[in-house]
Amino acid sequence: MKTKSFLLLLTIFSYFSCSNDSDDIIPGTNQEIQSSVFVTIKDPAGIPVTGALITLGNLTGTTDETGTYFFTRAMLSGDDYLKVSKAGYFNGSRRFFTKGSPTQFLKITLLPREEVASYTSSHGASLYIDSKSRLIFPNNAVARPDGSPYNGEVHVMAYPIYGDDPQLSDKMPGALIGEDESGSTVVLGSFGMINVELQADNGDILQIAEGKTVEIELAIANNQLSQAPATIPLWYFDEEKGIWVEDGLAELQGNIYVGQVSHFTPWNVDVPLELVNWEASFVDSEGRPVQNVEVCLSVGDINDKRCIFTDASGAVAHVIPANRKLTLNVLNDCGSVALSDELGPFTDDIKMNPRALTISAQEYATISGTALQCDGSPVKSGFVKVHTPLNNFIFPITGTDGHFEGGYTYCAGDFTTVYVYDATNDLISHPRAFTFERNLNIGSITACDQVEEYIRYKVSGFSQDYFYYAPELTPIGSEYIEIESLDSIGVKGRFGFVVKGKTVGQFPANGAHGNQINLQNGQIAYITDMTVSITEYGPVGEFIRGDFFGKLNKGSNGAGGNAPSDFNGSFALKNE
């Protein structure tokens, strides 16, 4: 097989339309849709972030060694909010919009939470967080979490984002949508952001004391300086709502914006802009959707850029500034501009008129094949994961014949590794590597390998085997361990248990989360009795394995009424 260069014909479908619903400010469906959500988390250097906790509504999961997590059956509203957390990083998030596609693709850059300076709270300080921006603390300006004064060393964690940062969209929490002082929703043109947290010696998160303010001096990117207004609103990020909230003003002093803040969350300096809804879709020369491709819109007069990724149907949907000329850029995974075009200005919600543009900078490929169960029959439910050196792509298997097909981008010299997951039998395929081909048909691929680390259980009254992935081991004191995992395909929430035992043997146990077990119908059962049998307890790097059994009270809304029901299961995980 040999790599081929080719011309990709990209068609942007659109047509003009005006919205009659003035209350609908986002391009969502306004109704629940079932969709898969594929999330990739990396640090600013492009290194995957493993073990990051992903929260989407009441669903949770943790990223794997490639920095990815895949929600298979998420119920989305069309305007959804996903949050990310990991020790050693500032919290990340993304507010995203859907139009009913079966798979959404999100990429978030998680910012390292590193100490940049420290000072003694009683003396105040002027602290540079890098060579361009600084924080000025007055004396006695810091309080403990309960509001009481804090006296001691203040450790300052900070990370600035400047308006010319090429990763601005991936790093910025939310979606650069704000609520101004009048309560109106606006789209924001950013001139930079700073994330700050204060920490005591004991690890407590500190805040600015009541009645005090801290001065923020945030440098302006050179390419934005000529457009920078003399005064600009300050916006803080409301992590619960996923929106920026206007709070105060910053003044231009030379090439720096200076403002006062009374608490620390992410702070942004932005001009508020009237918004319109924007949609477009992309297909290749053969009419196939181009998925998981980065689409960027730049606001020319303020050099502001926002980027999103096409979904499985090749579509994008977002809010954009009204009455502004925009530049559309489509980027491939290699960072090259695959398509560039001028758009707008738009005065109303917009779906772009049909037109075709031929480009050659982007390499785009398709992959197809058949996913088989270990007995040779088609996989009925599952997904295919395509891994390249720079990205991961997910193609759900939804038909009855095990066929899968999808498109992905690649860079010169890339190889492709393919995995198939059989959700019915909880088996995966051995990874298969392929050199690149323009239209790659891999034939059949069989999922026969056992998943190495898991928690599984079965509840009387339900046909399903509950299967949780990537469990974690947490020591509790000198005698107890907790084994838990986040999210299972088809089951919302976490499951785990605490057992008094760090060796082979049989021990009493309790559920780790209010003695709860999640059921496939969305209901909750309660553990009334549980025993864990540890059959193998290997040293660090080796496996811990065992079984468990017990009784449940599934309640009046579960299967079996209030009568006790049996459950049993097994687990395996590495001792890390």
C-alpha positions, -999 to +999 in steps of 0.1 A: +000+000+000+013+034-008+004+069+003-014+089-024-018+126-027-051+138-042-074+167-046-102+168-021-134+184-032-150+200-002-186+212-005-201+236+020-238+232+021-258+261+032-288+282+027-300+315+042-327+314+068-339+337+095-349+325+129-383+334+143-375+322+178-358+351+195-353+331+227-333+304+209-298+318+209-279+286+201-282+263+171-293+233+190-323+210+184-342+220+215-350+184+221-332+154+235-312+134+210-291+102+216-256+107+204-221+095+210-195+120+223-158+114+216-135+135+238-098+140+234-078+157+262-042+169+257-018+193+275-004+224+257+025+204+244+001+179+227+007+151+252-024+130+260-037+135+295-046+101+310-070+096+339-088+129+335-124+128+348-149+137+321-184+148+332-213+153+308-246+158+327-249+128+349-225+107+329-188+103+339-157+086+325-119+088+326-095+092+297-073+063+286-036+062+277-044+082+244-062+109+264-096+099+250-130+089+263-161+079+244-196+083+257-217+058+236-252+067+245-254+103+257-287+122+257-280+156+244-301+187+243-284+205+215-268+230+239-246+208+262-218+214+286-189+190+293-164+194+321-129+180+327-108+177+358-075+162+367-051+167+396-023+190+386-044+209+360-069+237+360-104+225+353-114+225+316-147+225+299-165+228+266-200+241+257-210+226+224-240+225+200-254+197+180-278+191+152-286+154+158-255+137+145-247+103+158-212+112+170-197+145+183-160+152+185-145+175+212-109+184+219-098+202+250-064+214+260-060+211+298-038+238+314-012+227+339-018+240+374+017+250+384+031+274+409+045+306+393+052+326+425+045+328+463+044+356+489+035+362+525-001+373+527+004+400+553+029+419+531+012+419+498+032+415+466+036+424+429+041+391+411+049+385+374+033+353+362+054+353+331+075+379+313+044+399+303+016+398+328+014+402+366-008+402+397-007+428+424-019+418+459-025+443+487-017+434+523-039+409+540-060+403+508-064+365+511-090+345+530-095+308+539-124+288+523-146+297+553-139+334+548-116+338+578-084+358+573-054+338+561-019+345+574+009+326+558+025+317+526+003+321+495+012+299+466+000+313+433-009+290+404-015+309+372-018+303+334-024+332+309-038+328+274-031+355+250-053+365+220-028+352+194-025+318+210-032+292+182-047+269+208-070+296+222-103+277+213-090+244+228-077+261+260-106+284+267-133+271+290-169+272+278-175+285+243-167+323+245-204+329+251-212+355+277-240+371+297-236+409+299-247+432+327-282+435+312-286+397+311-283+395+273-264+366+258-235+377+236-206+362+217-172+373+230-142+386+211-113+378+234-082+399+240-068+373+265-075+353+296-059+344+328-066+314+352-055+319+388-058+298+419-043+305+454-033+277+477-023+276+513+006+255+527-018+227+536-033+226+502-065+246+509-078+267+480-077+304+491-098+333+479-096+370+478-109+384+512-142+402+513-138+439+506-104+434+489-094+433+452-064+421+433-051+440+403-047+420+371-023+432+344-028+412+312-006+418+282-022+423+248-010+403+218+008+424+192-016+416+164-045+428+185-030+460+199-042+483+172-078+471+177-077+472+215-104+496+230-094+521+257-117+502+281-130+467+279-154+446+300-140+420+324-157+386+324-154+357+348-162+321+340-192+306+358-181+269+359-216+257+369-234+273+340-206+271+314-209+308+305-188+340+309-204+367+331-196+404+328-181+419+360-162+452+358-139+469+334-102+469+324-083+500+311-057+500+284-023+512+297+003+509+270+001+473+258-015+460+289-051+458+302-054+466+339-084+456+360-095+448+396-111+415+405-127+404+438-125+367+434-105+341+413-120+321+386-108+323+350-110+360+339-113+372+303-110+406+287-135+406+258-156+429+237-192+418+236-206+412+201-241+406+188-245+370+178-262+349+151-264+311+147-242+296+120-242+261+105-223+244+077-216+209+065-186+194+047-184+164+023-157+150+001-157+147-037-178+116-034-204+132-012-193+115+020-192+135+053-159+148+064-158+142+101-136+153+130-120+181+109-111+214+126-131+244+113-120+279+124-137+313+121-117+344+126-131+379+133-109+400+111-111+434+128-101+421+162-080+391+152-101+367+172-104+331+163-127+302+174-125+266+162-148+236+164-148+201+149-172+186+124-194+158+137-200+124+121-223+140+095-197+165+086-216+194+102-207+223+125-229+245+145-220+275+166-227+311+174-207+338+156-205+376+157-231+394+136-223+422+113-186+413+111-165+400+082-152+365+090-125+342+076-132+305+073-103+281+076-104+244+076-074+228+091-061+192+088-045+173+117-011+184+105-019+220+111-021+230+075-048+253+061-069+231+039-095+257+029-097+294+034-126+317+025-141+350+034-176+351+049-202+376+060-211+400+074-243+382+085-273+400+101-294+369+106-290+332+115-272+315+086-269+281+068-244+286+040-255+285+003-242+255-016-209+258-033-179+237-041-143+244-034-114+222-045-084+220-022-052+199-022-036+207+011-057+183+032-052+146+031-085+128+038-091+090+039-119+066+044-118+033+062-143+005+061-146-031+071-166-056+090-165-061+128-170-097+138-176-114+171-154-142+182-177-168+167-176-152+133-210-135+135-213-097+131-208-074+160-243-060+169-232-032+192-199-015+196-174+008+179-143+009+159-114+031+171-089+043+145-057+057+160-031+078+142+000+094+158-019+127+162-055+117+167-082+091+175-114+085+155-144+066+166-170+050+143-200+034+160-213+000+148-250+004+146-262-020+119-268-057+120-241-068+096-211-054+116-202-030+087-184+002+097-172+031+076-158+065+083-134+092+073-104+106+089-075+130+083-038+120+083-003+134+079+024+122+055+040+091+068+012+082+093+003+047+100-032+036+112-040+013+141-075-001+143-093-016+173-128-031+174-148-033+206-177-057+209-200-041+235-223-072+237-196-096+248-171-071+263-143-082+240-118-062+220-098-070+190-060-073+189-047-040+175-040-041+137-017-017+121-020-005+084+001+017+062-019+045+047-043+041+018-067+066+003-096+042+006-087+016+031-108-015+033-094-036+061-118-066+055-130-083+087-115-078+121-125-100+150-129-090+187-118-120+207-095-106+234-106-102+269-106-067+284-078-068+310-091-044+336-128-043+345-155-046+370-185-066+359-217-077+376-251-093+369-283-085+387-312-110+389-341-097+370-320-081+343-305-098+312-276-074+309-240-080+321-229-047+336-194-039+325-172-010+338-139-001+323-105+011+336-111+005+373-089+022+398-074+011+431-072+035+461-057+025+495-077+037+525-055+037+556-036+006+564-064-020+561-089-010+534-089-006+496-114+009+473-120-004+438-141+017+415-147+026+379-165+054+361-193+049+337-203+018+319-216+014+283-253+016+288-252+024+325-249+059+339-227+067+369-199+051+388-197+018+407-172+006+433-168-010+467-146-008+498-132-040+512-112-046+544-084-067+529-051-064+512-044-100+506-060-132+492-091-141+512-128-134+517-139-101+532-170-081+540-175-051+517-196-020+512-206-001+481-184+030+477-212+054+467-240+052+492-242+014+487-257+021+452-257+000+421-269+014+388-293-005+367-297-005+329-332+011+331-317+041+348-329+031+383-308+026+413-306-004+436-291-005+471-266-031+484-279-047+516-251-073+519-218-078+500-188-101+502-156-098+482-133-128+476-098-117+465-083-146+446-051-129+435-033-099+450-002-092+430+026-068+438+028-034+421+025-038+384+007-072+387-030-079+388-055-080+417-085-102+408-115-115+426-153-120+428-181-105+448-217-114+456-245-101+477-281-089+480-299-058+466-331-040+474-341-027+440-371-008+453-405-003+438-391+012+406-367-016+399-371-051+387-385-074+414-402-049+436-390-046+472-379-082+475-342-088+479-324-098+448-291-114+442-261-098+424-227-112+416-197-101+397-159-101+392-131-077+389-095-074+376-071-045+377-034-038+380-019-029+414-005+006+407 
